[in-house]
Each structure stands twice: as structure tokens, then as C-alpha cells.
Amino acid sequence: MAHRLLHVEASPRGEASVSTTLAAHFIQRFRDDEPQLDVDRLRIWEEQLPDLHGALLSAKYAVLSGRDLDRAEAGAWDRIAGLIERVRGADSILISTPIWNFGIPYRLKHWIDLITQPGLSFAFDPQSGYRPLLLPRPATVVLASSGDYSTGPSWGRPDLASGYLREALRFIGIGEPEIVLAGPTAGDAARQQTARAEASGRLDARIAAHRRAAQ
């Protein structure tokens, strides 16, 4: 059976994006190992993501309260279930994104908010608390930034994206992602080249680890 990879592409810059380019490198190396690799490419800026209001918001609170959904709510909830099923059906996940204003692009946050839903990707019990409903699987995050966060804050600016993505994926059950930093993407050309080469090397090592696990 072909390995299914869900690629969540969060940069709006297409091939001009460092995170997208590195993700393409990762996918090609993966395909070299697994020619039948099935890539489900979810382009955040092109995907018609529903707004979290109206019938959808009402459906969420109906689920939380245990009330039956009406027709409009059920239709809205089915759209959410479809987005989560793309995650559930993936053998591994790749997220490629820039850092924007210390965090992630708002469209990526929107997608995470949509797939983090009671009864679909997490459960809550007043006695035991929260419980993830998705199963762990390999997850890789390519995180590009104009600054260099490899040793900590960049010129005093924090990296809030890495921590948020780790906790968001853990919460629904995906588990601990491998964060591959790619920065700086601006400034000194030699430093940019070194950073990109180091990120490519880490992605290659990720593929090698997958190969060993599959043997």
C-alpha cells in the first residue's frame, strides 16, 4: 500500500518560498525511496476553509452539550469532519510555513482551529480532562524565517511558532513533530545558503530515519 503524505503548504509565495522549496526537496527525496508515494497537497491559501461561525460554531457547541445537530449544523460539521479525515488518513504529515510576526500565518492557524474539534480530534471528560482522538504518526515542520532562531531568539525576537505547532499537534494526538528551522532567509547570502543547506541535511536525515523504521 502506498504511503500517504499530507503536505500542508502555508506560504502564499509558491516556488519563491523557502519553506515550500524545502518541502519539495523533502517530498522528492521521500519519493526516491517510495516511488508510489501519495501526496495530498493542502494549499492553505487556495483551500476553501469554512469560517468558524454560524452553523459551524453552533454545531460545535451542540456537540459539547450533547444536543442533536439540526440539518444546517450537520452539514457544517461534515465539512469539518472531511478536513480532519485528511489528517486521519495520512501516514505522515509535512507542514511547510514561514514565521510571521513571531508566529504562524493566520490561514494556518485557521486550519488548525478547524481540525481541533470535540468528538472528532479530541475528547473532554470533567474527571480525566482532555484526550486526543487521532493516532500518532510522523510529522515534520519546515519553518522558514528571515531571522536565525537556531540558537534562540533572533535579535531579541521570539519564535512562538515552534512551541505552538508542537502543542497543537500533540493535543489532537499527532505527537511530537520534527521542527526543521530554515533561517535566515534574508540578509547575508552566505548565511542564507548555509542555513538552507543545513535544513536540507536535516530533511534528508528525516527520510533516512523513515527508511530505517520501514525495514
N, C-alpha and C positions, 0 to 999 in steps of 0.2 A: 504494500500500500504506500502511495506517495506521501511524503512528509508535507504537511500543510503549514505554511508560514504566513501569519498575519502581519503585514507591514503597515503600520500607522505612520503616514507621512505628514508631518506637521509644519513643514516650511512652505510658504507660498511662493518661493523663488524658483521652483523647478530645478533644472540642472545647474543653475547658478549657485545653488545652496550647497554648502559644505556638508551639512548633515545628510542631505539627500544623496550626494555623490558618494559619501562613505557608505551609506546604506546600500547603494547599488553595488559597491565593491563587495560588501558582505554577502549580498544575495548571489552575486556571480560566483564567489568562492564556495558558497553553500551548494550552488547548482553544479559546480565542478565535481563535488563529492556525491551529490544526489541529482542526477540528470532529470529525474521525474519530479523535482521539487515543484509544489503547487503554491504559488504566491497569491494571496488575497490582498490586494493593494487598496488600502483605505486612505484616500487623499482627503484630509480633513477640510481643506478649503473648497473642495468640489462636492463633497458628500452633502446630501440634503438632510442635515441633522435637525430633528424637531426641536422646537422651543419648549422649555420646561415650564409651561403654564397651561391654563385652560384645562382641557380634558385630561391631559397627561399628568399635570400636578394633582388634579382631583383623583385620578386613578391611583397615584402613589399613596395618597392619604387613605383611600379606600382599602388598599392592601394593608397598610399599617393598622387600620382599625378593624380589619376583618370583615368589612362590608362588601357585598357583591358589587361588581362593576356593572355600570349601565353600558349600553351599546357604544356610545362615543368613547367612554373611558376604556372599554375593552379594545377598541380599535387602536387607540393611542398606546395602550400598554403592549399590544402586539408589535408595534414598531420598535419599542424599546427592547422587547424580547428578541427581536431579529438582530439588533445590534449586539446584544450580549451573546447570542448564538454564534456569531462570527468569532468571538473571543473563545467561547467554549469549544468550538470546533477546530481551533488551531492547535497544532502540536507544539509550536513555539511562536513567540511574539517578538517583533522588532519595532521599536519606536524611534523615529529619527526626528529631532526637533532642535530649533535654536533656543537659546536663553533670551527672553525678552524682559527687560526691566526686572532682573534678578530671578524671574520665574519662567513659566512656560507660556506659549501663545494662548490667548483666550479661547480659540477654537479647540485646542487640545484639551483644555480644562472643561469645556462644554461637553466633549465626547466622554471624558472620564465621569462627569456628573451624570450623564445619561446611562452609562453602563453600571453605575453604582446604585443599585436599586434593591429594596427589600423583597425577599421572596424569590429573586432572580439571581443576584450575585452575592447577597449577604442575608443573614437572618439575625434577629434580635430576640433575646429572652430576658425578661426582667431579673431572673435569678442568675443566669450564667453570662449575660452580656452578648456581645457580637460574635458571630461565627461566619466565616467565609463559606460560600457555596460553590465556588469554582475550584478545580483541582490545580495543583502546582504544575508548572511547565517552564521550560527555559524562556527567559525574557532578556532581551538586550536593548539598551537605550543608547543611541548615539546622540550626544548632547554637544552642540556646537555653540561657541560663544566668541565674541570679539575680544574678550579678556582671557587671561590664563588663570584657571582655577585649579590647576594641577597640584598646587601646594597650599591651597586655602583661598581666602578672599582675593579678588583682583582689584588692586588699588583701593582696598577697603570695601569693595562691593561684594555682598554675599551671594553665594549660589544657593538659592532657595528651591531651584528646580529639582536637583538630585534627591534631596530629602523628601520632597513632596511626592515625586514619582515612586520612590521606594515604598512609602507608606500607602499610597493609593493602590498599588498593585498587590501589596501584602494583604490589604484589607479585604479584597474580594477573593483572595486565595491563590493568585498567580505565583506569589512567592518573591524571593529576593532577586531583583533584576541586576544584571551586569551593566554598570554605568560606564560608558566609554566617552571620556571628555575629549573634545577636539577644539583646542583654542591655544593661542589666539588665532582668529580668522581675519584680523586687521593689524595694521602696523608693519613691523619689520618682516620682510619677505622670507628671510631665512628662518625666523622663529615660526612663521606660519607653516613653512614646508616641513620643519621638524615635527611640529605638533600633528600635522596631518599624517606623516609617516608613522608616528607613534600610535595614533588612533588606528590606522590600518593594521599595524602589527598586532594590536590587542584584538581586533576583529578576526584576524587570521588565527590567533590563538584560541578564540572562541569556537571557530569552526573545527580546529584540531581537537578540542575537548569534546565537541559533539561527536566527532568521528570515533574517538576512543570509547565514548559511552555506548555507541551503537554496536561496537564489536563484541 
